[in-house]
Amino acid sequence: MGALFPDGNGICRLLDAGAGIGSLSAAFLARWRSGGFQFQKVELDVFELDHELIRHLSSTLASYNNSGNLEVNIREADFIHAAVDSLAGSLFSTPLQSYTHAILNPPYKKINSNSAHRHALRRVGIETVNLYSAFVALAVALMAPGGHIVAIIPRSFCNGPYYRPFREFILEHCAIRHMHLFASRNKAFKDDEVLQENVIIHLECGAEQRIVQVSTSTDDTFNDIVIYEHPYESIVFPGDSERFIHIPTSLEKCGIELSSVIRYTLEDIGLKVSTGPVVDFRLKSHLRDISDSVTVPLLYPCHFSGYKTTWPLIDSKKPNAVERNPETEKWLYPNGFYCVVRRFSSKEEKRRIVASVVDPNTFSDASALGFENHLNLFHENKQGISKALAWGLAVYLNSTDVDKKFRRFNGHTQVNATDLRTMKYPSREALIKLGEWAMWQEDISQSAIDEKVGSLT
């Protein structure tokens, strides 16, 4: 992280918010003392709320203050409130200086919509849902033009609706210069039991977007680091209203990106995708282990294996049915063919997107179906779709090229309806033909799927 900063001279005004024992500041100062930076002076502001860590932090930084050209200010204060008060010009606040550099490992914790932190951030026009994105956004707001920020943060900000305001804020005020991705979620920070996928990002404030360096390594040894350069348009696609940030891990493009026929939106093909509306703990009194005359089938991810649906599941920990009554009616779908995708996967699985087909014949004379919240389902205005279309969608979504494409922009363990909604698909006719082919296969291998989907290109 220290090496990502460009060389500089004059006075460096460095921010380290959420400093802990000062490891990141130490990395920056060690590089400076060894001649990596040519600053005449470093003025360092560190924020740390944990009183027990302040003594260690002071000791860490004191070892670099042997030449009289390092000024250290340790602030035992809430960084969010201090930064907001300074930016808003609060009468009794201590104004913070305009920083030239920031090195950050911010805390990771959700911010409730009615919390003091959320209200404070709104005072300076920052809308975000997590402490880590709040820290980075405030650092950007405190930066001098041309200032540089290097931060290690979860990759979850790159896509999804909740971080869209944060992405827009960052891309409006900064240029992305470098992103480093750890290929394994469970090796880089194994001592801390961190399973969130993390990215190190280098931002330059007030600069124009241009070439972005993207590097990857398996873990924190960086023994197998690989660096590529990509145009900014390969990172944030032109015209993308969601402002998703893609992190390509090679220069090669998958077949979907090269295809001239896989270019349709779900709206183009007349379909919608929704999150399963049955939240079991909210409807607990209406759930049943076994179906009877007043219930309809309730489907969880455990009811699906490959393309098969197994229902009911005897001795399952999950219920198999939900009562159909005025209170549950609005959460139900008519019995029919659907394509469903599990919402939760792991990066280490063979595929991030796991799609299955709901066959109405599995449920005999059931009039409706309940889809639990851990499933996404493709439908046509809350109605079932044709059998061939359901099969075609499932086969397409289970292809290796879709998996490669999805992993490039999705760094968390969820497959959300928004992610599926923003993807590109073959035409409705092509999906139906793909489904008709699949329905005739006794056993569909991954190689057969990939070959068939590849033939669409």
ZAMARGU-4260 file (C-alpha; in steps of 0.2 Angstrom, whole numbers, plus 5000, padded with zeros to 4 digits):
<rodrens>
0) 5000/5000/5000 | 5014/5012/5004 | 5022/5008/4987 | 5006/5013/4977 | 5009/5032/4981
5) 5019/5041/4968 | 5034/5051/4974 | 5032/5068/4980 | 5041/5083/4988 | 5037/5098/4999
10) 5026/5095/5013 | 5015/5079/5015 | 5000/5080/5025 | 4995/5062/5029 | 4979/5056/5036
15) 4977/5038/5044 | 4959/5037/5050 | 4956/5021/5061 | 4974/5019/5063 | 4975/5005/5076
20) 4993/5002/5082 | 4999/5013/5067 | 5004/4999/5055 | 4999/5009/5039 | 5007/5025/5044
25) 5022/5015/5049 | 5023/5008/5031 | 5022/5025/5023 | 5035/5033/5035 | 5047/5018/5033
30) 5046/5021/5014 | 5049/5040/5017 | 5064/5037/5028 | 5072/5025/5016 | 5071/5037/5002
35) 5055/5031/4993 | 5048/5049/4995 | 5057/5065/4994 | 5046/5075/5006 | 5054/5088/5016
40) 5042/5086/5030 | 5027/5075/5034 | 5013/5081/5045 | 5003/5066/5051 | 4985/5066/5058
45) 4980/5049/5065 | 4963/5045/5072 | 4960/5031/5084 | 4945/5029/5096 | 4951/5014/5106
50) 4961/5021/5121 | 4970/5004/5124 | 4978/5006/5107 | 4984/5024/5108 | 4999/5019/5119
55) 5005/5006/5105 | 5001/5019/5092 | 5012/5032/5100 | 5026/5020/5102 | 5025/5015/5084
60) 5025/5033/5077 | 5039/5039/5089 | 5052/5027/5081 | 5051/5037/5065 | 5052/5054/5073
65) 5071/5056/5074 | 5075/5070/5062 | 5063/5084/5067 | 5054/5084/5051 | 5039/5073/5056
70) 5024/5081/5065 | 5012/5069/5073 | 4995/5073/5079 | 4986/5058/5087 | 4967/5062/5089
75) 4957/5051/5101 | 4941/5056/5092 | 4927/5049/5081 | 4933/5052/5064 | 4916/5054/5056
80) 4910/5067/5068 | 4927/5076/5067 | 4927/5076/5048 | 4909/5081/5046 | 4911/5096/5059
85) 4926/5102/5050 | 4918/5101/5032 | 4902/5109/5038 | 4911/5123/5047 | 4904/5119/5064
90) 4908/5134/5075 | 4916/5124/5090 | 4924/5111/5080 | 4943/5109/5077 | 4946/5112/5058
95) 4955/5098/5049 | 4969/5103/5037 | 4967/5099/5018 | 4977/5082/5016 | 4988/5078/5002
100) 4989/5059/5006 | 4978/5046/5015 | 4982/5028/5020 | 4967/5019/5027 | 4961/5002/5034
105) 4944/5008/5039 | 4932/4999/5051 | 4919/4987/5043 | 4902/4990/5051 | 4884/4994/5044
110) 4877/5011/5048 | 4859/5011/5052 | 4848/5023/5043 | 4843/5033/5058 | 4860/5033/5067
115) 4870/5048/5072 | 4883/5044/5060 | 4871/5043/5045 | 4863/5060/5050 | 4880/5067/5052
120) 4886/5061/5035 | 4870/5068/5026 | 4875/5085/5033 | 4890/5085/5020 | 4881/5076/5006
125) 4887/5059/5009 | 4875/5044/5008 | 4882/5027/5012 | 4878/5012/5022 | 4895/5006/5030
130) 4908/5014/5040 | 4922/5009/5028 | 4914/5018/5013 | 4910/5033/5025 | 4929/5034/5030
135) 4934/5034/5012 | 4921/5047/5006 | 4926/5058/5020 | 4944/5056/5016 | 4940/5061/4998
140) 4931/5076/5004 | 4946/5082/5015 | 4959/5080/5001 | 4968/5094/4992 | 4967/5093/4973
145) 4979/5080/4967 | 4979/5071/4983 | 4981/5052/4984 | 4971/5040/4994 | 4976/5021/4996
150) 4964/5011/5006 | 4961/4992/5009 | 4942/4990/5009 | 4929/4976/5005 | 4925/4974/4987
155) 4906/4975/4990 | 4906/4993/4985 | 4909/4989/4967 | 4891/4984/4963 | 4874/4982/4971
160) 4861/4996/4974 | 4866/5001/4992 | 4883/5007/4987 | 4878/5016/4971 | 4878/5034/4979
165) 4896/5030/4986 | 4902/5024/4969 | 4895/5040/4961 | 4903/5051/4974 | 4920/5043/4972
170) 4920/5043/4953 | 4914/5061/4952 | 4928/5067/4963 | 4942/5054/4960 | 4951/5045/4947
175) 4955/5026/4950 | 4973/5023/4947 | 4976/5005/4954 | 4966/4991/4961 | 4973/4975/4969
180) 4963/4960/4972 | 4967/4945/4983 | 4962/4930/4973 | 4958/4920/4989 | 4946/4926/5002
185) 4952/4915/5016 | 4971/4916/5014 | 4976/4935/5014 | 4968/4938/5031 | 4967/4920/5038
190) 4973/4925/5055 | 4958/4937/5057 | 4945/4924/5050 | 4941/4937/5036 | 4930/4930/5023
195) 4925/4946/5014 | 4934/4949/4998 | 4945/4964/4999 | 4953/4976/4987 | 4967/4989/4989
200) 4962/5004/4979 | 4972/5019/4974 | 4963/5035/4970 | 4969/5052/4964 | 4957/5067/4969
205) 4952/5079/4956 | 4961/5070/4942 | 4955/5063/4925 | 4951/5045/4923 | 4963/5036/4911
210) 4973/5019/4911 | 4969/5009/4927 | 4982/4996/4934 | 4974/4980/4941 | 4985/4968/4950
215) 4981/4951/4958 | 4989/4940/4970 | 4983/4924/4979 | 4987/4931/4997 | 4997/4943/5007
220) 5014/4936/5002 | 5012/4944/4984 | 5023/4930/4978 | 5013/4928/4962 | 5007/4946/4959
225) 5002/4949/4941 | 4999/4967/4935 | 4988/4972/4919 | 4983/4989/4913 | 4965/4992/4907
230) 4957/5007/4900 | 4944/5015/4912 | 4930/5010/4900 | 4934/4992/4905 | 4932/4996/4923
235) 4916/5007/4923 | 4906/5004/4907 | 4900/5019/4897 | 4882/5022/4900 | 4880/5011/4915
240) 4868/5020/4926 | 4873/5009/4941 | 4891/5014/4939 | 4897/4996/4943 | 4916/4995/4945
245) 4923/4979/4936 | 4939/4972/4941 | 4946/4962/4926 | 4959/4949/4931 | 4966/4946/4914
250) 4967/4954/4897 | 4957/4940/4889 | 4939/4943/4886 | 4926/4929/4889 | 4915/4923/4875
255) 4900/4933/4881 | 4910/4950/4880 | 4915/4946/4862 | 4898/4940/4857 | 4887/4951/4846
260) 4871/4941/4850 | 4872/4941/4869 | 4866/4959/4871 | 4848/4959/4877 | 4842/4965/4894
265) 4828/4956/4903 | 4816/4969/4898 | 4821/4966/4880 | 4816/4948/4882 | 4800/4951/4892
270) 4806/4944/4908 | 4808/4950/4926 | 4819/4944/4941 | 4814/4946/4959 | 4820/4940/4976
275) 4809/4927/4984 | 4796/4936/4994 | 4793/4923/5008 | 4804/4929/5023 | 4801/4914/5034
280) 4803/4921/5051 | 4790/4934/5047 | 4778/4921/5042 | 4783/4908/5055 | 4765/4905/5061
285) 4760/4900/5043 | 4774/4888/5039 | 4771/4869/5039 | 4783/4854/5038 | 4771/4844/5027
290) 4759/4850/5014 | 4740/4848/5017 | 4724/4855/5009 | 4726/4873/5015 | 4744/4875/5011
295) 4755/4877/4995 | 4773/4871/4992 | 4787/4882/4999 | 4803/4881/4990 | 4821/4884/4998
300) 4838/4882/4990 | 4839/4865/4998 | 4825/4859/4987 | 4836/4861/4972 | 4850/4850/4966
305) 4857/4854/4948 | 4842/4855/4937 | 4831/4844/4948 | 4818/4849/4961 | 4816/4838/4976
310) 4800/4842/4986 | 4795/4838/4999 | 4811/4835/5008 | 4807/4823/5022 | 4817/4826/5039
315) 4822/4843/5032 | 4826/4857/5044 | 4816/4868/5033 | 4797/4868/5031 | 4790/4862/5015
320) 4774/4872/5014 | 4765/4888/5018 | 4747/4891/5022 | 4737/4900/5008 | 4727/4913/5016
325) 4723/4932/5014 | 4739/4936/5024 | 4751/4926/5013 | 4742/4927/4996 | 4752/4942/4991
330) 4768/4933/4993 | 4763/4918/4982 | 4766/4915/4963 | 4755/4904/4952 | 4761/4886/4950
335) 4771/4885/4933 | 4788/4884/4926 | 4801/4896/4933 | 4820/4898/4933 | 4827/4900/4950
340) 4845/4906/4956 | 4852/4904/4973 | 4856/4921/4981 | 4870/4915/4991 | 4886/4906/4985
345) 4904/4907/4989 | 4919/4912/4978 | 4927/4895/4980 | 4912/4886/4972 | 4913/4880/4955
350) 4900/4893/4949 | 4894/4908/4958 | 4878/4908/4949 | 4868/4891/4952 | 4852/4890/4942
355) 4838/4877/4942 | 4821/4874/4934 | 4805/4874/4944 | 4794/4861/4936 | 4775/4862/4940
360) 4773/4844/4938 | 4783/4841/4954 | 4769/4848/4964 | 4754/4839/4956 | 4739/4849/4958
365) 4746/4864/4968 | 4738/4880/4963 | 4752/4892/4969 | 4770/4891/4975 | 4780/4901/4989
370) 4798/4906/4985 | 4809/4909/5000 | 4820/4924/5002 | 4836/4915/4998 | 4831/4912/4980
375) 4829/4924/4965 | 4816/4919/4952 | 4814/4924/4934 | 4795/4926/4929 | 4784/4935/4917
380) 4774/4949/4926 | 4773/4937/4942 | 4767/4923/4931 | 4776/4907/4925 | 4786/4906/4909
385) 4787/4892/4896 | 4796/4876/4900 | 4809/4879/4886 | 4812/4897/4891 | 4815/4891/4909
390) 4827/4878/4904 | 4836/4890/4892 | 4839/4903/4905 | 4845/4889/4918 | 4857/4882/4905
395) 4864/4899/4900 | 4866/4905/4918 | 4875/4889/4922 | 4888/4892/4908 | 4907/4895/4912
400) 4907/4911/4902 | 4893/4918/4913 | 4902/4913/4928 | 4918/4922/4922 | 4909/4937/4918
405) 4900/4937/4935 | 4916/4935/4945 | 4923/4950/4937 | 4911/4962/4945 | 4904/4953/4960
410) 4915/4952/4975 | 4903/4947/4988 | 4894/4930/4992 | 4877/4936/4986 | 4869/4934/4969
415) 4856/4948/4970 | 4841/4951/4959 | 4850/4968/4954 | 4865/4958/4948 | 4855/4947/4937
420) 4844/4961/4931 | 4859/4971/4924 | 4867/4956/4915 | 4866/4953/4896 | 4856/4938/4889
425) 4853/4930/4872 | 4837/4934/4863 | 4821/4926/4869 | 4821/4915/4854 | 4839/4909/4857
430) 4835/4905/4875 | 4820/4895/4870 | 4830/4885/4857 | 4844/4882/4870 | 4830/4876/4882
435) 4823/4864/4869 | 4840/4857/4866 | 4843/4855/4885 | 4826/4846/4887 | 4832/4832/4875
440) 4848/4829/4885 | 4848/4814/4897 | 4863/4822/4907 | 4870/4839/4903 | 4888/4840/4906
445) 4897/4857/4909 | 4907/4855/4893 | 4891/4852/4883 | 4883/4868/4891 | 4899/4878/4887
450) 4900/4872/4869 | 4881/4875/4866 | 4882/4893/4874 | 4898/4896/4864 | 4889/4892/4848
455) 4877/4907/4851 | 4892/4918/4848
</rodrens>
